[in-house]
């Protein structure tokens, strides 16, 4: 729930960070700036969707139903900031706000298993030291359940039978390792069960007994140890090497504790769903797919046994092993357009919260009554987007130069594809949008950045380059030690595919991304300076050596994987590789316009990563625009900040690619943005700064 992180530089792509602000109506369409595309450009016939309609506060989001079925909850603005709201399930209109966040939005919350309290996590200024808070739903009293400084909480285990307690990991004793504690959700009492001096994680059963410990090994993988009475066995009973480290992991116990599920790629390429008898260690394969890893599962609430599983190649597809679940999923498929997902379920499993993503419309949440066979719409997340010119997303497969298949997603500007074949009638400017991680993936569905940029007149292409997850271990391993080389070649191959297909022209492509995507932007401008017209780097590392030396201490258990997959700074060869692949050392080769956005409190990619490449570019008299947010971390969570940076970004792209842009207005003034360098290189930015 809090931190099931394996090996990732991003908490999700930084460019997909929540943007939270007031949302005007689509009818209040702004006028494009003077450097917008000409009237003959297809997108100009479509209304300009306001930034705030795409990135501002949703009307409601993240609906859940309490385990006992008595309450509905969701996130919604209170005084302009996302907070947790609650209403009786029998009367959703009788809602009240339960939390009192005033600056940073609450982005993750959930119900206590006993339905007596609402729980949420929150950090300070983007520092990612997430603490756990609880609100008693009867009294409204809020309690800090993990009242420590410089501490990050993890969820280790929760139970369907022991409803007033959970297991949490806390790194308040040693910032590198999370000790396991039993937390009483109603009294706040914390009892330490296991002192952790080297383990990367733990797995518990429904009795809240820790049964499994994970520890990194010298091969770059994990060793798995049985745990009994909170004592970890001396010898591992199972292990992985580097090859399987990101595609093999325990996936939880059945209620009786006799079966441990795995997502397991050992002996195969893609991760299969495997059931292991805990006593005998015998295994059986439940499901596998030759194109993609088995992803999510639906479990029986009483037994914990798998009732359905999903595979996510280009789109997510569910397969049910239980007839009743199959009937429920079929009902949803027949009654909802586009993608859907199950947000929460009652203990008796008769009512579900279902989210629906129609891709070309705003998402909505429904209450699904399985007994009555009814879907009741609770809300539309962004009603301002109803009727907006949202565009379809085209899943495509692109061949790399050395024969890999790169699952990708393309969105085209409105009016550009008259025969709806996924190719514009004439080439249009394009933004290559690169995901973070890099051990993550792009997916299918409504994407605010795709819709925003397409509306401004650009084709938008997101490519799962080698190293991306979800497509088997061989695809991940193909990216080992290939930062800035073959991983980057895949991005160039995607651009070439788009040029050859007639989507865009060679001189009209920008590159943009957050975290690893920011690194890819810097690498693109530094290592292949003629390939891109400009770039937008959001919290991207410029120096891989300093990146690895400043990662958060709680990543120490997996640092060996970083070294094996990126380069080991402790060896002469590895250090040389890291320097060679660091854009900082090739900053003098950058010739095209660059925009950088950075959070001053980023614990993953420190501010120095942006400072140093900006300094190098200034030294070489290369134009760069640098925007710093003193109250943000790895991405921009506060509404005014994210909207301000997007305002700068679209005007930067308009300056570079001649697309449409909504005027900046007072967005920069309303934010905490500091324009450290280069206000004159973005249309309207110098005027916006001088107006502050």
N, C-alpha and C positions, 0 to 999 in steps of 0.2 A: 504494500500500500504506500509506503513512504519511499523506500530506496532499494529496489530490487535490481540495482545497477550491476551490470557485469563489467563491461569494458567500454566506456563511452566518454567522449569529451563533451558531450552535449546532453542536456536534460530534454532532448528533443531539439530540433533545429531552432536556432535562436530567431530565425526569421519567422517562425511560427509562434512566437511568444504571444501571450494574451495582450491585446490592446484594448484599453478600457476607457471609454469616454462617452459623453452624451451623443446620441445618434439623431441627426436630422432626417427628415423625410426625403425619399428619392425625388419627390416633386421639387425639392429645393436644390435643383441641379446647379452647381456653380458654373461659371464661365471659364473655359480653358484659357491658358495663358497665350500670349501672342506668338510664342514659338511652337505652338501645337502643330500637329500635322495639318496639311492643307485640306480643303473641303473635299477633295477627290479621294482622300484616304477613307477606306470602308468604315473604320471605327467611329469617325466623326458623326455618322448618322445616328449613333446610339447615345443615349443620355450618359453624361459623366457621373458615375456613381460616387457619391461623397466618400472620402476616406473614413469618416466617422461611421458611416453605415456599414463599412466592411470591418473596421477594426475597433470601433467603440464598444462601450458596454453592451452586452447582449441584454435583451429584455429579461430573459431567464436562461439558465444553463444548468447542466449537471443534476438533473432531477434524480431523486432516489425515493424509495418507499421504505419505511421502517420495517425491521424484521417481523414485528408483530402485525404489520399491515394497517396500523392505526393512523399513521402520519405520512404526509408527503413533505419533501424538502427540496430545495433548489438554491442555486446562487442567483442573486439579483442585486442591482444597485441599491444602496442606501446612502444618501448624501453623496452620490456620485462614485461610490466605491463598492465593488462586489462584496457582498456579505451573504451569510447563510440565512435563509428564510424557512419557515415551517408552517404547515396548515393541516387541519384534520383531513384525513383521506376522504371523509364523507362530505367535506365542504372546503374545497381548495381555495375558495375566495376569501376564507377567514384566515388570512395569512399574517404572520408577524415576523419581524426581523429578530434573529437570535444572537447575532454577533455585532461587534461595534468597530470593525476596522475603519480607519479614517484616511489612510494613505495608500498602503499596498493592498491590492485586492487579495481576498482569500481565493485560492485556486484549487485547493484539494481539501475535501471534507468527507466524512462518512458517518454512518450510524454506529453507536455501540451495539454489540450483539444483543444486549438486554433491552434495547429501545428506550433506555432511560436517559441517554445523553447523546448529543451531537459532538463529534470530534473533528478538529481540523488542525492542520500544520501551517506554520508561518515562520518566515525568517525575517531578518532586519536588513533592509537596504540591499537585498540581493546577495547577502553573504553566504547563503545556503546552509546556515546553521538552523535547521528547521526544528522547532520545538512543537510539542503536542499540547493542545488545549482542549478542554471539555466544557460543555454547557449543559447543565441539568435542565431538562425540558420542562419540569414542573416549576422550579424556582427561578429559572433564568440565570442562576449563578454561574459565572465562568471561573474555571480553575486552570492554572498552568500545571499540567500533569508531569512535565519534565522541566522543573525550574532550575536550569543550570545555564551558565554562560559558556559561549564557544562550544556548544554541543549540538550534535546532529542526531536526530532520533531515527531509528529504523523499526519497522514492524517485523518481528520474528515469527509470531504465530497468533492466531485467533481461533476461537472455538464456537461450535454450534451448540454445545451443551454447557460449557462453563461461560456463561454469558456476561458476567460482570468483571472479567479479567482478560488481559491480553499479555503477550510476551513482547517486550521491546528491547532493542539494542541501544546502548548509550555509550558514547565515547568521551564522557566527562573525566574519566580517570586517565586515559591515554588516548589522545586524539587520533591515533592510528587504528585502534581496534574498538569494536563495540561489545561491551559486556552485556550478557543477557540478564534481564530483570523481569520479574513478574509484577505487573502493574494492576492494582485494583482501581477500576475506572470510577468508582463511586466515592472512595475515600482518598484516592491519590497515593496510597501506600505503595512504595517500591521495595521489592525484595530481590537482591542480587542472587542469581542462581549459578552463573558461570562467569568466571573471570577469563577474559579472552586475551591471550598473548600471542596471537598469530593466525587466527582463523578468519577467513573471508566471509563466512556466513554460517547460519544454522537453520535446520528445518525441524519443526515441531509437529506433533499430531493433535488430534481433537481434544485430548486430555491436557493439552498445554505442557506435555512432556517433550523436552528436546530429545530428538532421536538421531539426528544426523549433523555432523560438522564438516565444513569444507575448508581445506587449507591448500594454498598454492604449493606447487612442487617445482623442482628444478627444471622439469621439461617444459615449463610454461603453461601447464594445465592445472588441474585440481586433483587432490586426494580427498576421498570421502571416508569418514570415520563414523562408526556407530557410537552413540552416546547412551549411557545408562545411568540413571540416578545422578544426572548432571556431571558425569565423569566421561571424558572423551577417551575412547580406546586408543591404545598405543599404536596399533597397526591399522593401516587403511584397508578397507575391504574392496575398494574399487577406486579407479583413477582415470583421468584423461591426460593426454598430452596437449601441446599447443594446438594441434590440428583440430581437436574436438572441443576445445575450451569454450568457444562461444556458441556451440550447437548442442552441447550435452549438459543437462542440469536436472536435478531432482524437481519434480512437479507436484509433490504433496502426497500425503497418506490418505487412505480410505478411513472412514470413521472408526473402524475396529483396529486400525493400526497394523493390519496384517499385510497390506499391499502398499508399496511405494511406486508411484508413477514417475516415469522419466520422460523427458524429451531427449532422445539419444541418437547420436550420429555415429557411434562407434561401430565399425564394420560396414558402414554405408556412407553415402554422401550427405543426403538430407536428413534432418532430425525426424525420427519416428516417435510415435507415442508407444511407450513400452510399460508394461506392468511387471513389477518384480515382487516375488514372494519374499517377505522380510526375513522369514526364518531360514528358508533354503537358498535364497538368492537366485532361484530359477526365474527366468524372464520369458515373457511372451509379447510379441508385437501386436498391438491393437490396430495401428494404422500407419501408413507411410505414403509418400508421394515422391515421384522422381524429379519434380521440378522445384518444389518448395518444401520448407520445413513444416511439420505440423505445428500449428500455432496455439490458439486458445482452445479451451474445453468448457463444456457445461457439465457440472457434477450433480449427482443426486444429493439433495439437501439432507437426507437421512443417512445414506450409506457412504457418501463421498465417492461413489463409483462414477466413472465417465459415462455420460449419456449422449454426448455429441462432441465433435472436434472440428476444427477449422483448418483450412489450407489457404495460404495467401500467396498466390503467384502474382498475376496482374490484378485480380480482384479476390476478395475473400469469399470462400465457399464453405458452407457448413454441411457436414454429414452426421446424421443422427444414428446412434446405435440402439436407442430406446424408442419404441413406437409412439408413445405419447409425446415425447419431445419432437419427434419427426413431424407429427401432426401439427404441433404448435409452430414450428419453424415454417412449415408449408403454408399455414394460415397467414403468417406474417409476410412471407414472400408474395402471396397472392393479393394482399391488401395494402402493401406499401410499395411505393415507387423508389427505385434506387437501392441504396445500402441501408442496413439496419443493424443495431447492436442491442444487447440486453444490458441495461445499466444497473439494475438491482432486482432482487427477488425476495418475496416474503418467505418466512421460515417454512410455511406449508406449501410453498411453490405454486400457489394458485394465482398470484398476481405478480406481473412483471412490469418494470419500467422499461420501455423500448424507445431508443432513439432512432430517428429516421433521417437519413441524408439523401435527399433527392438529387444531389450533385449540382443541378442547375436551379436550385431554389434553396431558401434558408432551411436549416434543419429544424425538426420538431420533436417533441417528446410526447409519448402516449402511455396511458395506463392500459395494460392488456390483462383483461379478466379471462383467464383460461376456461373457467367453468361456464361463464356466460357467452364466451366466444365474441367478446366485444373489444374494440379499440377506442378509447376515449382520449381525444387530443387534450393535452394539458397546456401546451403553449407552443408558439413558434419562436425560436431563439432570436431571430433577427427579422421581425415583421417588416422593417424598413426595406428589406431586400425583395419582398414579394412584388413581382412584376418587373424587377430590375433585369437588364439584359445580361444575365449570367450565362456563361458558355459551357458547352459540354467538354469533358476531359476525355482525351483519346489515349487509351493504353496502346503502346507500341513496343515492338522488340527491335533493338538496334544491334547490329553485329559489330563487335570490336575488331580491330585489325588483326588480332591473333586468334579470332574464332570464338570468343565468348559471346553470349547473348545477354544484352543489357536491357532488362525490363525498364520501360520509361513511360512518361506521361506528358502529353502535349495538349495545350490549350491555345486556341486561336482567337484573334480579335473578333468582336461582333461584326457581321456583315462581310467578312473576308472570305468565307468559304460557301459560295452560293449553292454548290451541289452536295455539301455536307459529307465530303469524302475524306476529311481530315487533312486536306492540303489547301492552302489559300489560293484564290484565283490568281494572285500575283504575290511575289515575295514581300514579306513585311519585316520590320525590325524584330529582333528576338532577344529575350533575356534567358540565359542559361541559369537556372535556379538550382544551386547545389546544396544537398542536405548536409546536416551536421553529423557528428559521430566521430569518425566515419563509420563506426560499427552500428549503423542504424539503416533505415531505408525510407524511400519515398513510397507513397501509396495512392490509391484511387479514392476519389470522393471530392466533396466540396473543399476547395482550398482558397482561403482568402487572398493569398498572394498571387495565385494563378489568376483569379477573377479580377483582382485590382490591376495587375499589369496588362492583362488582355484587354480590359476596358480602356486602358490608356493607349492601346494601339499596338501592343507587342504580342508576338507569339511567345509562349512560355514553355520551356522544355526542362523537365526534371528527369535525370537519368540515374539509375542505380548502378553506379560504377563498381568495379571489383573492390572487394572489401565490405560492401554493403551486406547486411544481414537478412536472413529469411530465405535465401536461395541455396542453402547447403554450405558445407564447410569448404569445399573446393573453391567456391566463388569468393569466400572470405579470404582463404589462404593465398589466392592469386594476388591479393593486395599487400601481402607481407613485404616490408621493406621497399614498397613502391609508392610511398608518398612523393608527389611531385614528378613521378615518372609514369609507370603504366596506369596508375589510378588517374593521373591527369590525361594520359593518352586516351582513356575511355571517354573523357569529357570532350576532347578534341574530335574524337570519332563521332560523337553525338552531334556536334556542331556540323561536321562535314556531311553527316547523314541529312541534316535539316537543309543544308545548302543544296545538296544533290537532289533532294526531293522537291525543291522549290518552295520550301517554307520561308526561307530567309535568304539574304545575300551575304557574302563572306565578310563584307566590311560593316555590317549592321547588327553585330551581336555583342551584347553586354554579358558579363558574368557577375553573379551575385550569390551570396550565401552567408550563413552564420556558423560560427565555431569552425568545424572542419571546412564547411562551405566558405567561410571567410579566408581560411588558409588557401583553399583552391582558387579563390579570387586573386589573392596576392601571388600565388604561384603562376596563375594564368597570365597576369600582367608582367611578371618578372621573367619567367622561363619561356613563354611564348608571346612576346610583346606585340606581334603582328596579328595575333588571332582574334583579339577582342578590341572593341571600340572604346570600352571603359569598364570599370568594375566597382562593385559595392561590397565592401568587407565589413561584416558585423561580428565583433568579438572574435576575430580570427587570429591565430598565432602566426608570428612572423619569423620566430627563431625557435626551432624544434629543441635545441639544447636547453634554452632557458625555460621553454614550456615544461619539459620533463623535470627540471630542477625546482619548479614552483607549484607542482600539482598538489591538491589538498592532501593532508596527512592520512586521511581515512582511505585514500586510494593505495596506500602502501601494499596491502595484500595482493594487488593485481599489477603492481608496477613491472614485474617480470614480463608480463604479457605486452605491456607498452614497449619494452626494450626489444622483445623478439619481433614485434610487428612494425616498429618504427625505426629502430636502431638503438644500440646500447651505448650510452655516453661514457660508460666505464671502460670501454675498449677503444683502442686507437682507431680501428677500422669503423666501429660504430659511430664514434664522435665525428669522424670525417664524413660519414654518410649523412648524419644529421645536419652538419653545416652545409654540405652540398645541396641538400633538399630544403634549406631554409631560405625563403624569399628575401630575408634581410640582406643576405650576402650578395644578392643580385638586384638590389634596389636601384642601382645605377642604370639598369637595363629597362626599367619601367619608363614608358613614353606616353601612355594613354591616361586619361583622367581617372582619378581614384577618389572614392568617398569611403571614409572609415567611421564606424560607430562603435563606441566602447563604453562599458560600465566601469566606473572607478572601483567598485567593490567586487569585481568578478574573481571568484576563488579558483576558477578553472583556467581561464586565460587572463592572466594579470594585465593590468593597464600598461605595464612596461612593454608588452608585445606590440601594442599599437604605438606607444610613444617612440619606440626605437626605430620603427620603419618610417614614421613621419619625420624623425630627425634626419635619417639617412636621405630621404627624398629632398628635404630642405637643403641639406648639404650639397646635394647634386642639382639644386635649383629645379626640381621636378614638381609641378603643381599637385597639391593634394589638399582635400578638404577633410578636416578631422573634427568630429563631434563627440564630446565627452559628457556623460551623465553622472554626476557625483553621487546620486542616490540609487544607482542600478548595479546589477551584477551581470550574470551570463545571459544577456537578453534584456529587453526593456519591458517590464511588467506594468509599470504605472501608465495609466491611459494617456495622460498628457505627453509623456515622454515618447511612447511608441508612435503616437500619431505625429508628433513633431518630427521624429526621424523619418517617418514615411513621407511626410510633406517635403522634407529636404531631398529624399531619395527620388521621388517622382519628378521633381524639378531638375535634379541632377541628370536623370535619364533623358528628360526632355531636352536639356542642353546638349547632351551627347548624341542621342538617337532621333531627336526631333519628334518625339511622341507627344501625346496630350498630357496636360498637368493641371490639377486643381491649384489655384493660387495658394500660397502659404498662409495668408491671412495672419492671424495672431498665434498660430500654433507654436512657433518657436518661443515667443514671448511667454506663453502660458506654461511652458515646460521648464525643466532645470537644465536644458541643453547649454553647454559651453562650446562655442565655436572656436576651437583652439587654433585652427589654421584654415585658410582657404575659403572664406566667405564669398570672395569675389568670383569663384569658379562655378557657382551654382546660381542660376537665374533667380532673382528675387531674394536670395539669402542675405546679402549685405543690407538690403533695405529692411528685412525682417529683424536683423540684429540691431540696426540703428534705431528701430522703433521701440526697443525695450527700455 
